[in-house]
Amino acid sequence: MAASNQRTAGLEGDNPLLGILLMVLFCMLIPFSDAFMKLLGPTVPVVTVLVVRFTLQLIFMGTAMLIRKRTISHILHLSRRIWWLLFWRSTMQIAGIAFIYIGLRYMPLADTTAICFIYPILMLFVGHFIMKEIVGPHRIIAAVVGFVGTLMVVQPNFMAVGLNALWPVGVAFTFVIFMLVTRQMSRGIDAVSVQVVSSIIALVFVAVPVLLLNGDGYEAFDLKWPAPREWWLLIGAGIIGSLGHLLMTAAVHYAQSSTLAPMQYLEIPFATLIGWIIFSDLPNSLAAWGIAVTISAGLYIIYREQKALKENRRLTPPELPAEEIV
């Protein structure tokens, strides 16, 4: 068994070039999903988007789970703690999708994506002030600089659309909580089952406002049957989103997270290009400089984290095999 585990472990992270390629494909695809959602924005209520999104997730991931496990019994035996974490994860996923969908109604694709990338900075502060992790002054200064860069992107949009420019900031906050909760339950349930259970919880959660408020004058909570064009956009966004997350999962299998983290910032220039092609939107000069500052600060934070990790590994003595411990 031990030898088998060693062979399996050896397969992970042993093809960084393939991992990088898969991550680049992820960064190319995901802005298309956001672009489809932006095209839907003026006509489809947000609750309709959520219902279709999580229904598609349930169908795709549920099929994958049944093919792999041929049962759903493992879901019924999850601990109360895992169920509680899944509830919070689903809540954050609902909020994140809703926030970015609403934000894309008012802001260019590139600006929205760039503001969302404040999340590594937020993760750093959460790690320092809440998780009590040691964070050096270099990374704190970089986080402050990155926050200033984000404000440079927000400011011209705030002038144009007011408080609606803050929706992507909400996306970043929900993603931070989403990631923290996901890490807490990573050993208690496999990734595919997480997607299945999360989609079920999300659909139940969304059903409550639909039943209470549908047709009562609250447009966001109206369940509307999409037109044929809207169906294609919804299905396209769902399929691309699911495929994108599969590419990211595969990328992490073939390359280390520290190798892949800087590649995620490629999503911003791809989003800029797609926004220009589809919507003829380009960031103004202040937002463009802000995007550059945010990317630079984020990459520097990643660099310092990798350097700190290597230093910790160098200073930590290796564990001796059991037979060598006296």
C-alpha positions in Angstrom: 0.0 0.0 0.0 2.8 2.4 0.9 4.6 1.8 -2.4 1.4 2.3 -4.3 0.8 5.6 -2.5 4.4 6.7 -3.3 3.8 5.9 -7.0 0.5 7.9 -7.0 2.2 10.8 -5.3 4.9 10.8 -7.9 2.4 11.3 -10.7 1.3 14.6 -9.2 3.2 17.7 -10.0 5.6 15.9 -12.4 4.5 17.7 -15.6 4.6 21.4 -14.9 4.5 22.4 -18.6 1.2 20.6 -19.1 -0.1 22.1 -15.9 0.8 25.6 -17.1 -0.8 24.9 -20.5 -4.1 23.8 -18.8 -4.1 26.9 -16.6 -3.6 29.1 -19.6 -6.5 27.4 -21.3 -8.6 28.0 -18.1 -7.7 31.7 -18.2 -8.7 31.9 -21.9 -12.0 30.2 -21.3 -13.4 31.7 -18.1 -13.7 35.3 -19.6 -16.0 33.9 -22.3 -18.3 32.6 -19.5 -18.3 36.0 -18.0 -18.9 37.6 -21.4 -22.0 35.4 -21.9 -23.3 36.5 -18.5 -22.8 40.1 -19.4 -24.8 39.6 -22.6 -27.6 38.2 -20.5 -27.5 41.0 -17.9 -30.2 43.3 -19.3 -32.9 40.7 -19.9 -32.5 37.7 -17.5 -33.2 38.1 -13.7 -30.3 37.0 -11.5 -32.3 34.2 -9.8 -33.0 32.6 -13.2 -29.2 32.6 -13.9 -28.6 30.9 -10.5 -31.3 28.2 -11.1 -29.9 27.3 -14.5 -26.3 27.5 -13.4 -26.7 25.1 -10.5 -29.1 22.8 -12.3 -26.4 22.3 -15.0 -23.8 21.8 -12.4 -26.0 19.2 -10.7 -26.5 17.3 -14.0 -22.9 17.4 -15.1 -21.2 16.7 -11.7 -24.0 14.3 -10.6 -23.4 12.2 -13.7 -19.7 12.2 -13.1 -20.1 11.2 -9.5 -22.4 8.3 -10.4 -20.0 7.1 -13.0 -17.1 7.2 -10.6 -18.8 5.9 -7.4 -22.0 4.3 -8.6 -23.7 5.4 -5.4 -24.9 8.4 -3.4 -24.7 6.7 -0.1 -21.4 8.5 0.9 -23.3 11.8 0.7 -25.9 10.6 3.3 -23.1 9.8 5.8 -21.4 13.1 5.8 -20.7 14.6 9.2 -22.6 17.6 10.6 -19.5 19.7 10.3 -19.1 18.9 6.6 -22.7 19.7 6.0 -22.3 23.1 7.8 -19.2 23.9 5.8 -21.0 22.9 2.5 -23.9 25.3 3.5 -21.5 28.2 3.8 -19.6 27.3 0.7 -22.8 27.2 -1.3 -24.0 30.5 0.2 -20.7 32.1 -0.9 -20.9 30.6 -4.4 -24.5 31.9 -4.8 -23.4 35.4 -3.6 -20.3 35.4 -5.8 -22.2 34.5 -9.0 -24.9 37.0 -8.3 -22.4 39.8 -7.5 -20.4 39.3 -10.7 -23.5 39.0 -12.8 -24.9 42.2 -11.5 -21.5 44.0 -11.7 -21.1 43.0 -15.3 -24.3 44.8 -16.1 -22.7 48.1 -15.3 -19.0 47.7 -15.9 -16.6 46.6 -18.6 -15.5 42.9 -18.5 -11.8 43.8 -18.0 -12.4 46.2 -15.1 -14.7 43.8 -13.4 -12.2 40.9 -13.7 -9.3 43.1 -12.5 -11.2 44.3 -9.3 -12.1 40.7 -8.5 -8.3 40.0 -8.4 -8.1 41.9 -5.1 -8.8 38.5 -3.5 -5.1 37.5 -3.0 -4.6 40.7 -1.1 -7.7 40.0 1.0 -6.4 36.4 1.6 -3.2 37.9 2.9 -4.9 40.1 5.4 -7.3 37.4 6.5 -4.3 35.1 7.0 -2.5 37.7 9.1 -5.3 39.2 11.2 -7.7 36.3 11.5 -5.7 33.1 11.0 -2.7 34.7 12.9 -0.2 33.7 10.2 3.1 35.5 10.1 3.2 37.9 7.2 6.4 40.0 6.5 6.5 43.7 5.8 7.2 43.2 2.1 4.0 41.3 1.5 2.0 43.8 3.6 3.4 46.8 1.6 2.6 44.9 -1.7 -0.9 44.3 -0.4 -1.4 48.0 0.3 0.0 48.8 -3.2 -2.3 46.3 -4.8 -5.3 47.8 -2.9 -4.3 51.2 -4.3 -4.2 49.7 -7.8 -7.7 48.3 -7.3 -9.0 51.7 -6.2 -7.5 53.1 -9.4 -9.7 50.7 -11.4 -12.7 51.3 -9.2 -12.5 55.1 -9.2 -13.4 55.8 -12.9 -16.2 53.2 -12.7 -17.5 54.6 -9.5 -17.7 58.0 -11.2 -19.7 56.4 -14.0 -22.0 53.9 -12.2 -21.8 54.9 -8.5 -22.0 52.1 -5.9 -22.5 49.5 -8.6 -18.7 49.6 -9.1 -18.3 47.8 -5.8 -20.0 44.5 -6.8 -16.7 42.9 -7.9 -15.3 43.8 -4.5 -18.1 41.7 -3.1 -17.1 38.9 -5.4 -13.5 39.0 -4.0 -14.8 38.9 -0.4 -17.1 35.9 -1.1 -14.3 34.1 -2.9 -12.0 34.5 0.1 -14.6 32.9 2.4 -15.3 30.3 -0.2 -11.7 29.3 -0.4 -11.2 29.2 3.4 -14.3 27.0 3.9 -13.3 24.7 1.0 -9.8 24.2 2.6 -11.5 23.2 5.9 -13.4 20.4 4.3 -10.9 19.2 1.6 -10.2 15.9 3.4 -13.8 15.2 4.3 -15.4 14.9 0.9 -14.1 14.5 -2.7 -14.2 17.4 -5.2 -16.9 16.1 -7.5 -19.3 15.3 -4.5 -18.7 18.8 -3.2 -20.0 20.2 -6.5 -23.0 17.9 -6.4 -24.0 18.7 -2.8 -23.3 22.4 -3.2 -25.6 22.5 -6.2 -28.4 20.8 -4.3 -28.0 23.2 -1.3 -27.9 26.2 -3.7 -31.0 25.2 -5.5 -32.9 24.7 -2.2 -31.5 28.0 -1.0 -32.6 29.9 -4.1 -36.0 28.3 -4.1 -37.0 30.1 -1.0 -37.0 33.7 -2.4 -38.4 32.4 -5.6 -41.4 30.9 -3.8 -41.9 34.0 -1.6 -41.1 36.8 -4.1 -41.6 35.6 -7.6 -44.1 37.9 -9.4 -44.4 40.3 -6.5 -42.5 43.1 -8.2 -39.0 42.1 -7.2 -37.5 41.7 -10.6 -34.3 40.0 -9.4 -36.3 37.2 -7.9 -38.6 36.5 -10.8 -38.1 33.1 -12.4 -38.3 33.8 -16.1 -38.3 31.3 -18.9 -35.4 32.4 -21.1 -35.8 33.0 -24.8 -33.9 30.7 -27.2 -30.9 33.0 -27.5 -30.8 33.4 -23.7 -30.9 29.6 -23.3 -27.8 29.3 -25.5 -26.0 31.9 -23.5 -26.9 30.3 -20.2 -25.9 26.8 -21.3 -22.7 28.2 -22.9 -21.8 30.0 -19.7 -22.5 26.8 -17.6 -20.6 24.5 -19.9 -17.6 26.8 -20.2 -17.6 27.4 -16.4 -17.7 23.6 -15.7 -15.0 22.9 -18.3 -12.9 25.7 -16.9 -12.9 24.3 -13.4 -12.1 20.9 -14.7 -9.1 22.4 -16.5 -8.0 24.1 -13.3 -8.3 20.9 -11.3 -6.3 19.0 -13.9 -3.7 21.8 -13.9 -3.2 21.5 -10.1 -2.7 17.7 -10.6 0.2 18.2 -13.0 1.9 21.2 -11.5 2.3 22.7 -8.1 0.0 25.5 -7.0 3.0 27.8 -6.5 3.9 27.4 -10.1 0.3 28.0 -11.3 -0.6 30.9 -9.1 1.1 33.6 -11.3 -0.6 32.2 -14.4 -4.0 33.1 -13.1 -3.3 36.8 -13.7 -3.4 36.0 -17.5 -7.2 36.0 -17.0 -7.1 39.8 -16.9 -5.5 40.5 -20.3 -7.7 37.8 -21.9 -10.7 39.4 -20.4 -9.5 42.8 -21.8 -9.2 41.3 -25.3 -12.6 39.5 -25.2 -14.2 42.7 -23.8 -12.8 44.7 -26.6 -13.8 42.2 -29.3 -17.4 41.6 -28.1 -18.3 44.8 -26.4 -15.7 47.3 -27.8 -14.8 48.1 -24.1 -11.3 49.1 -23.1 -10.1 50.4 -19.7 -9.3 54.1 -19.6 -5.8 55.2 -18.8 -6.3 55.4 -15.0 -8.0 51.9 -14.9 -5.2 50.5 -17.2 -2.5 51.7 -14.8 -4.5 50.4 -11.9 -4.7 46.9 -13.5 -1.0 47.0 -14.0 -0.4 47.9 -10.4 -2.8 45.2 -9.1 -1.2 42.5 -11.3 2.3 43.6 -10.2 1.4 43.6 -6.5 -0.3 40.2 -6.7 2.6 38.6 -8.5 5.0 40.1 -5.9 2.9 38.7 -3.1 3.0 35.2 -4.7 6.8 35.5 -5.1 7.3 36.4 -1.5 5.0 33.6 -0.4 7.0 31.1 -2.4 10.2 32.5 -1.0 8.9 32.2 2.6 7.7 28.6 1.9 11.1 27.6 0.6 12.8 29.2 3.6 10.5 27.4 6.0 11.3 24.1 4.3 15.0 24.8 4.5 14.8 25.5 8.2 12.5 22.7 9.1 14.5 19.4 9.7 13.2 16.5 7.8 11.3 13.8 9.6 13.1 10.6 10.3 11.6 7.3 9.2 10.0 5.4 12.1 12.7 2.8 12.2 15.4 5.5 12.7 13.8 7.1 15.7 15.4 5.9 18.9 
